[in-house]
Amino acid sequence: MSEPSEQSAQPQDKWSGRLTNTKDGIDILRQLLIVGIIVILIAWPTAFKNTLATLGIKKLGIAGAEVEMIQEASETTGDTTQKLEEANKGFESAQENLKSLIRQTNNEELKKRLEELSAQLDKSLKTTTNAQQSLNVSLASQTSILQNADPKDIPAQGPWAIVISADKKLDPDARDELKKAQALGYQNIKIYNRQGLLRTVVEFPTFTQGQDALPRLRSHHGSAYLVNMSKWCPSPKQEQDIVWQCLGDQM
């Protein structure tokens, strides 16, 4: 008596397996499509953007998890780039001081040692400059994807911000960056003391507003990057009029 029920169960299992395989196949194709879109955006961002505009597509729908991953990657890249920029300023200043000492000294032995040190510093500066340039290329690709992402695919809510610089000194460096942003017409600008550096930040209530401002700010600050303030500095405490401390900050 049990044979009919067993026979009827076999087709159900068969179709259930096919349905599962179909769903898995669609999911794999979807992931491959997303990867393909990201590769195209990285390789030919301007051409791809123009093609979307021709088709009447203003924003590109990419799954929230992928957008979040790209945003976090751009944050890491931008942060590292700005740290290298600040390090390079220190290298350049030290190099100027060394060259001044070389010109002033009459001690040949000391001059030789200073010249050797200057040559080593030159190599270090070239290494960090090359690394900075490579990171800038990666950051440009990552932000190109973010600029084309559909805001509805962003799971995290605001506020959002664009970090335009990282400086060791408030005056004149960080304050000058703040003034430059003000000159562009932005009002909600703060300086955050985060991980030992003063980060000049332009804040926006939503991802869309930050997304729209990103191209303009990056045209003035090539290493500018977008952050979610609720993660980047969840517990700010005001130190001075324009300086806020990120309590318990982390990368």
N, C-alpha and C positions, 0 to 999 in steps of 0.2 A: 504493500500500500504506500510505502514511502518513496517508490521510484518516480512517480509523476512530480512530486514536490522537488525532488533532487534535480530532475530534468528541467523544471521551470526555473530553478535557482541558477542553473548554469548559464542561460542566456543573460540573466540579470547581472551575474558576475562579469560576464564577457563585456556587456555594454558599459558597466561601471568602470571596468579597467580601461576601455577605450576612451571614456569620458575623462578619466583622470589623466591619461596620456595626452589627450588633446589640450586640457588645461595647462599641463606642464609644458607642452610644446608652445602654446601661446605665450606663456610667461617667459620662456627662454627667448622667443622671438622679440618680445617686448624689451627685454633686457639688452639684446643685441642691437635693437633699433636705437635705444637710448645711448649705448656706447658709440654707435655709428654717428649719431647726431653730435655728441660731444667731440668726437674726432674731427668732424667737419667744421664745427665751430672753432676748434683750436687751430686747424690748418688754414681755413679760409673764412675768418669771422666776418669780414666786410662783405664778401660776395654772398655768403649765406644769409646775412641780414638783409641785403638788397633783394634777394630772391623772395624772402618771406614778405617783405614790404610789397613786392609786385603782386604776390598772391593775396594781399590784404590781411596778412597775419602779423599782428603787432607783437604778440608775446608767444613764447613757446611753452607748451605744457610738458613738463618733466616731473616725474614722481617726486613727492616731497622729500623722501629719503635721499634721493640722488642730489637734489638741490641743496639740502642741508649739508651733505658730504662735501659738495663743491664749495659751499660758503665757508665751512670750517677749514678746508684746505687753503682757500684764499686768505683766510685770517692768519694762518700759520705762515704762509709765504710772505704776506705783507708785513707781519711783525718782524720776521727775520730780515727782510729787506731794509726796513727802517733802522733796525739795530746795526746792520752793516753800514748804512749811511752815516750813522752817528759815530761808529768806530773809525770810518774813513776820515771824518773831520778831525778826530784825534791824531790819526796817523799823519795827516797833512800838516797839522799844527806842529807836531813833533819834528817833522822833516824840515820845516822852515826854521825852527830853532837850531837844529843840527847844522844846517847850512850856514846859519849866521855865526855859529861858534867856529866852524871850519874857516870862514873868512877872517875871523878875528884872531885866531891863535897863530903864534909864530913857532910853536913847538911841533916839529915835524912828526915826532912819534905820536903825539896826541892827535894831530891832524889825520894821520894814517888810520888810527883807530876810529875816529869819528866818521871818516869816509867809508870804512868798512861797515859801520853801524848804519850809515845812511843808505848804503847799497842793500843791506838786509831789509831795511824799512821799506825801500822801494819795491822789493819783491813781495813783501807782505801786502803793501798797498795794491799792487797789481792783482794779487790773488783775490783779495776781498772785492776789488772792483769788478773782476771777471765773474765772481760768484753773484754779486749784486745784479749785474746785467742779465745773467741767466735766470735769476729769480724774478726779475722784472718781466721777462718774456713769459714765464709761467703764470705770473700774477695777471698779466694782460689777457691771457687765454681764459683763466678762471673767471675774471670779472666780466669778460665778454659773454660767458654762459649765464652769469647772474643777471646781466642786463637784459637778456632775452627770455629769462624765466617768467612764467606766469605767476603773479603774486598769490593767486589762490592755491598754488602748490607749496607755499611756504607755511609749514605747520606752526612755527613759532610766532607769537605776537610781538608787538613793539614794546618799548621804543627801540629804534635802530639808530646807528650812528656810523659815520665815516671817519676813520682815524687817518689824519693827514700827515702826522709827523711824530717822531719820538726824539726828545732832546734831554740832555743832562742838565742844562741850565735854563732857568726861567727867563732871565734877562741876559742877553736880548733874544735868545733863540726861540723858546716856546712862545713868548709874548709876541714876537714878530710874526710867527705863524698864525697866531690868533688874529692879528691885525690884517694879515693878508686875506684870511677867510671872511673877515668883516667887510673888507673892501670889495669882495665879490657879491656882497648883499646878504650873506647869511647872518642870522642873529643868535641862534641858540648854540653858542660855541663855549666849550669848557676845556680846561686842561686837567687831565687826570694823572695823578702820581701812581703809576702802575708798574710793578716789577723793577723799581729803581729808575724809571725813566718818565719824563713828563710828556704825556701823549696829548696832542692837540686834537680835539674831537668836535665834529659838527653833528648835532643830534637832530633826529627826525621822529615824529610820532609813529610812522608806519614804514613797513618795508618798501612800499611803492614809492614813497617820497625819497627815501634813501637811494633806491634803485635809480630814480630819475636824475638825482643829483650826482651820481657816481661818475658818469662820463666827464662832466664839467670839472669836478674837483680833481679827477685823475689827470686832466689836461694841464693842471697847474701843479699837481703833486703826483708824480708817476707811481709812487708806492702806496697811494691811498687805498684803503680796503674797508669793506663793509662788516660791521659786527652787530650782533644782537646784544643790546646793553644788559638785558636780564641775565645773560650768561657771562658776558665780558667783564662787567663791573656790577654785580648784583647788589652790593652794599656800599655805596659811596658815602663818604663823610667829608663835608666841606672843611678845608684847611685854611684857605685864604679866599679872597673875593672871587677869583677865577680858577682856583686850584682845588681839586677834590681828590681825596685819598680813596683808592679801591681797597677796602678791607678784605683780608683773606684772598687777595688776588691770585689768579693762576692762569696758566696759558690755556 
